[in-house]
């Protein structure tokens, strides 16, 4: 057993989120899309656990709309044509970041973003 010193615990009833839409190639494109939201700070990437607070995976239906709750901070939002749920390595997140949209979410704010679904199978 050990003591913990200098710990800060913050509780809030304020909701912060990222909401948006996947933009597809054309009005007839019915391709499903997946959204991966992850922090721009690479320090949060390794060992993020089974239920991460700062990383989210969303499958979008035909509407292309999505919304995820996240703590305030700076995030990447990446759209893909393939399933991304699961544990992604730092290298995989880095590859997603190259084509992702960066967005900042403030306290008690819903930040809105449009992301383009990339062409091709993967």
TACORRA-V352940 format. One record per helix or strand. SS is the DSSP state (~ for helix, > for strand). FROM is the first residue (numbers start at 0). LEN is the number of residues. If there is no record, write none. Layout:
ss->SS from->FROM len->LEN
ss->SS from->FROM len->LEN
This chain:
ss->> from->16 len->7
ss->> from->32 len->7
ss->~ from->41 len->3
ss->> from->55 len->5
ss->> from->64 len->5
ss->> from->72 len->8
ss->~ from->89 len->8
ss->> from->100 len->5
ss->> from->109 len->7
